[in-house]
Amino acid sequence: MFHVEQKTKSIMDLKSKIREIPDFPTKGISFKDITTLLKDKQAFRFVTDEIVTEFKDKHISKVLGIESRGFIFGGALALELDAGFVPVRKKGKLPAEVISEIYELEYGTDTIEMHSDAISKEDVVLIHDDLLATGGTANAVYNILKRIGVKNIYFSFVCDLEFILTPQKEVIQKFNPHILVKY
């Protein structure tokens, strides 16, 4: 079992808080369901505190939460880090002018968007999502930030599927992302 240690020496087995659902959404996939972690207030607080501790001295000005589970911790992290929160959504979900990025999926393409006035190149940005699998979505967010000219970028994920290796994930790994649970 993978354990996360807090500086206070308390230990929480986060894997035991995450439900695995076999063959969802398709056969052969073992879905990592963090809703079981979220309903446990101590686990929710533990994850939030661990991520905040990692980034509290980085002067984060914006937390970008990737749709949709990245919104849950993203909002809490923004509040705790005294930063703004920016939702990164699937195409067509945001009402104002957007900046978008098309990215590859194993079965086609998808598009993510964020409001074009949400970030400036001076921002220090933390990109957060619940799961790092292929890295496609996180890499697409990174590409948007590069186009804007953002220089200070960090990544945080609750879980990483280490056995999946892709060129997009390699880009994210160069940033030494903060990860709490590895599968």
C-alpha positions as CSV (number, residue, x, y, z in Angstrom):
1,M,0.0,0.0,0.0
2,F,1.1,3.5,-0.8
3,H,1.1,5.9,2.2
4,V,1.4,9.6,2.3
5,E,3.2,11.1,5.3
6,Q,2.4,14.5,6.7
7,K,5.1,16.5,8.3
8,T,3.3,15.9,11.6
9,K,4.0,12.2,11.1
10,S,0.4,11.2,10.8
11,I,-0.3,8.7,8.0
12,M,-3.4,8.2,5.9
13,D,-3.8,5.3,3.5
14,L,-5.5,7.2,0.6
15,K,-5.8,4.1,-1.6
16,S,-8.2,2.6,0.9
17,K,-10.3,5.7,0.5
18,I,-10.6,5.5,-3.3
19,R,-13.1,3.1,-4.8
20,E,-12.0,1.1,-7.9
21,I,-14.8,0.2,-10.4
22,P,-13.8,-2.5,-12.9
23,D,-14.8,-2.2,-16.5
24,F,-16.0,1.4,-16.2
25,P,-16.5,3.4,-18.4
26,T,-15.5,0.6,-20.8
27,K,-14.3,-3.0,-20.4
28,G,-10.7,-3.3,-19.3
29,I,-10.7,0.1,-17.5
30,S,-10.4,0.2,-13.7
31,F,-12.0,3.5,-12.8
32,K,-10.6,5.4,-9.8
33,D,-13.6,6.9,-8.0
34,I,-12.6,9.7,-5.6
35,T,-16.1,10.3,-4.5
36,T,-15.5,7.8,-1.6
37,L,-12.5,9.9,-0.6
38,L,-14.5,13.1,-0.8
39,K,-17.3,11.9,1.5
40,D,-14.7,11.2,4.2
41,K,-14.1,14.7,5.7
42,Q,-10.7,13.7,7.3
43,A,-9.5,12.3,3.9
44,F,-10.8,15.4,2.1
45,R,-9.0,17.7,4.6
46,F,-5.8,15.5,4.5
47,V,-5.6,15.7,0.7
48,T,-6.2,19.5,0.7
49,D,-3.7,20.1,3.4
50,E,-1.0,18.0,1.7
51,I,-1.4,19.9,-1.6
52,V,-1.5,23.3,0.2
53,T,1.6,22.4,2.2
54,E,3.4,21.6,-1.1
55,F,2.5,24.9,-2.8
56,K,2.1,27.4,0.0
57,D,5.4,29.1,-0.6
58,K,5.2,29.1,-4.4
59,H,3.1,32.4,-4.5
60,I,0.3,30.7,-6.6
61,S,-2.0,33.4,-8.0
62,K,-4.4,31.1,-9.9
63,V,-5.5,27.5,-9.5
64,L,-6.8,25.9,-12.6
65,G,-9.2,23.0,-12.0
66,I,-9.8,20.6,-14.9
67,E,-13.4,19.5,-15.5
68,S,-14.9,18.0,-13.6
69,R,-13.3,16.4,-10.6
70,G,-10.5,18.9,-10.7
71,F,-13.0,21.5,-9.7
72,I,-13.6,19.9,-6.3
73,F,-10.2,20.2,-4.9
74,G,-9.3,23.1,-7.2
75,G,-11.7,25.5,-5.5
76,A,-10.6,24.4,-2.0
77,L,-7.0,24.8,-3.0
78,A,-7.6,28.3,-4.4
79,L,-9.2,29.3,-1.2
80,E,-6.5,27.9,1.0
81,L,-3.7,29.3,-1.2
82,D,-5.3,32.7,-1.3
83,A,-5.5,32.5,-5.1
84,G,-8.2,32.8,-7.8
85,F,-9.9,29.7,-9.2
86,V,-10.2,29.2,-13.0
87,P,-12.4,26.3,-14.3
88,V,-11.0,24.6,-17.4
89,R,-14.1,23.2,-19.2
90,K,-15.0,21.0,-22.1
91,K,-15.9,22.8,-25.3
92,G,-19.0,24.9,-25.2
93,K,-19.5,25.1,-21.5
94,L,-18.2,28.6,-20.8
95,P,-20.3,31.7,-21.6
96,A,-17.6,34.4,-22.4
97,E,-14.7,34.5,-24.9
98,V,-12.5,31.5,-24.6
99,I,-9.1,30.2,-25.5
100,S,-9.2,26.6,-26.5
101,E,-6.9,23.6,-27.2
102,I,-7.7,20.4,-29.2
103,Y,-6.0,17.3,-27.9
104,E,-5.7,13.7,-28.8
105,L,-7.7,10.9,-27.2
106,E,-7.1,7.2,-27.8
107,Y,-10.3,7.2,-29.8
108,G,-10.3,10.7,-31.4
109,T,-10.0,14.3,-30.2
110,D,-11.5,16.6,-27.6
111,T,-11.3,20.3,-26.8
112,I,-10.8,22.1,-23.5
113,E,-11.5,25.8,-23.0
114,M,-11.0,28.5,-20.4
115,H,-12.0,32.1,-20.4
116,S,-9.5,34.2,-22.3
117,D,-9.4,36.8,-19.6
118,A,-8.8,34.4,-16.8
119,I,-5.0,34.3,-16.8
120,S,-2.2,36.7,-17.5
121,K,1.4,35.9,-18.3
122,E,2.4,37.2,-14.8
123,D,0.3,34.6,-13.0
124,V,1.8,31.8,-11.0
125,V,-0.4,28.8,-11.9
126,L,-1.2,25.5,-10.3
127,I,-3.0,23.1,-12.6
128,H,-5.0,20.5,-10.6
129,D,-6.9,17.4,-11.6
130,D,-7.9,14.3,-9.7
131,L,-6.1,11.8,-12.0
132,L,-3.1,11.8,-14.3
133,A,-3.5,9.0,-16.8
134,T,-2.3,9.8,-20.4
135,G,-1.6,13.4,-19.6
136,G,-3.6,14.6,-22.6
137,T,-5.9,17.0,-20.8
138,A,-3.2,18.4,-18.5
139,N,-0.9,18.8,-21.5
140,A,-3.6,20.7,-23.4
141,V,-4.0,23.1,-20.4
142,Y,-0.2,23.6,-20.4
143,N,-0.3,24.4,-24.1
144,I,-2.9,27.1,-23.5
145,L,-0.7,28.6,-20.8
146,K,2.3,28.5,-23.1
147,R,0.4,30.4,-25.7
148,I,-0.5,33.1,-23.1
149,G,3.1,33.3,-22.0
150,V,2.8,32.0,-18.5
151,K,6.2,31.1,-17.1
152,N,5.5,29.8,-13.6
153,I,3.4,26.6,-13.8
154,Y,3.0,23.7,-11.3
155,F,0.9,20.5,-11.5
156,S,-0.9,18.6,-8.8
157,F,-2.9,15.3,-9.1
158,V,-4.5,13.2,-6.4
159,C,-3.7,10.0,-8.4
160,D,-1.3,8.9,-11.1
161,L,-1.6,5.8,-13.3
162,E,2.2,5.2,-13.5
163,F,1.9,2.3,-15.9
164,I,0.5,4.6,-18.6
165,L,3.3,6.3,-20.5
166,T,2.7,8.8,-23.3
167,P,4.5,11.7,-24.9
168,Q,2.0,14.1,-23.3
169,K,2.6,12.6,-19.9
170,E,6.3,12.9,-20.4
171,V,5.8,16.7,-20.8
172,I,3.9,16.9,-17.5
173,Q,6.5,14.7,-15.7
174,K,9.2,17.3,-16.5
175,F,7.4,19.6,-14.1
176,N,7.8,17.1,-11.2
177,P,4.1,17.1,-10.5
178,H,2.8,16.7,-7.0
179,I,1.1,13.3,-6.7
180,L,-0.4,11.7,-3.6
181,V,-1.4,8.2,-4.8
182,K,0.3,6.1,-7.4
183,Y,-1.2,3.1,-9.2
